[in-house]
């Protein structure tokens, strides 16, 4: 289960998600908002932006072989509070993930860091039957996007087999948003992570505790 604030946040985990769906694992991609305040859309009404970005999410989920869900929260108004955590907890109780991937806790964007804190709370709330019905009490490992200034173990996932899928996700968003960075820059970042892990291409995450397995299970 991957939980992010807005469609396109998932780019940093695209290869990993595709890797797991390719192995036959169920993958659920969740966005807390529809990203309806994105500045690239100019004066387009937020409800129309939301419609477009929902389409983006569905397309990318298809590329990754993932299921997807949008939660009904508003762009730029995430708090990481109880309402958001409870919505995620109920989804976790339904989907019953073994692993959750999300944003890091200190990202500059308030929606990103709020997503992390909502996920962290949801991992506890999903274990409480009086809140979610049939509770999800199996151990769930939490991974988040890495930060150099955060002293937690780094986990590298060899995404060489799914680099083309990750590139397709990046290229889809880049073409639409006309981002200034190009595909070769995207590859270079992933090659650098791969070099650190001794593989061709990699994605990186952090976790609060050392992993019990060599990659995301």
DACOR-V978930 format. One record per residue. N is the residue number from 1. PHI is phi in degrees with one decimal (* if undefined). Layout:
[[N	PHI] [N	PHI]]
This chain:
[[1	*] [2	-116.4] [3	-122.9] [4	-135.3] [5	-81.4] [6	-137.4] [7	-58.9] [8	105.8] [9	-63.1] [10	-79.7] [11	-55.8] [12	-68.2] [13	-118.8] [14	-59.5] [15	-65.1] [16	-66.7] [17	-63.8] [18	-64.7] [19	-60.5] [20	-73.7] [21	-64.0] [22	-65.4] [23	-85.1] [24	97.3] [25	-74.4] [26	-74.1] [27	-126.1] [28	-118.5] [29	-103.0] [30	-119.8] [31	-116.5] [32	-70.8] [33	-133.2] [34	-98.3] [35	62.8] [36	-74.3] [37	-101.8] [38	-54.4] [39	-69.7] [40	-64.7] [41	-93.7] [42	60.6] [43	-91.6] [44	-60.7] [45	-57.3] [46	-54.1] [47	-66.6] [48	-75.9] [49	-60.0] [50	-58.9] [51	-62.0] [52	-63.9] [53	-72.8] [54	-61.6] [55	-62.7] [56	-60.0] [57	-60.3] [58	-63.0] [59	-64.5] [60	-66.2] [61	-57.8] [62	-63.4] [63	-61.6] [64	-87.2] [65	72.0] [66	-111.6] [67	-77.1] [68	-146.5] [69	-150.6] [70	-107.2] [71	-91.3] [72	-90.8] [73	-97.7] [74	-95.4] [75	-57.8] [76	77.0] [77	-112.6] [78	-66.7] [79	-121.7] [80	77.5] [81	-85.5] [82	-64.7] [83	-61.2] [84	-67.5] [85	-63.3] [86	-68.9] [87	-61.3] [88	-68.2] [89	-60.6] [90	-65.4] [91	-68.9] [92	-63.9] [93	-63.6] [94	-76.5] [95	-84.4] [96	58.8] [97	-73.2] [98	-93.4] [99	-138.0] [100	-125.1] [101	-115.4] [102	-154.7] [103	-69.9] [104	-81.4] [105	-77.7] [106	-127.4] [107	-60.4] [108	-62.2] [109	-75.9] [110	-60.8] [111	-64.9] [112	-67.3] [113	-69.7] [114	-64.4] [115	-62.0] [116	-57.3] [117	-68.4] [118	-65.9] [119	-62.1] [120	-59.5] [121	-67.2] [122	-61.6] [123	-64.8] [124	-87.7] [125	-63.7] [126	-68.2] [127	-93.3] [128	-108.6] [129	-57.1] [130	-67.3] [131	-101.3] [132	-122.6] [133	82.9] [134	-72.2] [135	-72.8] [136	-107.3] [137	-112.6] [138	-68.8] [139	-59.1] [140	-125.6] [141	-91.8] [142	-103.0] [143	-118.9] [144	-135.9] [145	-57.3] [146	-84.8] [147	-136.0] [148	-63.8] [149	-90.8] [150	-112.5] [151	-84.1] [152	-135.5] [153	-60.2] [154	-92.9] [155	-121.9] [156	-107.3] [157	-112.3] [158	-71.9] [159	-105.9] [160	-54.1] [161	-64.1] [162	-117.6] [163	-60.2] [164	-63.2] [165	-66.9] [166	-59.9] [167	-64.9] [168	-64.5] [169	-64.7] [170	-60.2] [171	-63.4] [172	-60.2] [173	-69.7] [174	-62.0] [175	-64.1] [176	-71.5] [177	-91.0] [178	57.3] [179	-60.7] [180	-75.5] [181	-92.1] [182	-107.0] [183	-64.4] [184	-66.4] [185	-66.1] [186	-61.5] [187	-62.9] [188	-61.6] [189	-61.7] [190	-75.0] [191	-65.9] [192	-61.1] [193	-63.0] [194	-63.7] [195	-62.5] [196	-65.6] [197	-99.5] [198	75.9] [199	-133.0] [200	-70.3] [201	-135.0] [202	-148.1] [203	-117.4] [204	-123.5] [205	-140.7] [206	-126.4] [207	-139.9] [208	-73.5] [209	-132.5] [210	-57.3] [211	-72.8] [212	-90.7] [213	-146.2] [214	-74.3] [215	-151.2] [216	-62.7] [217	-72.1]]
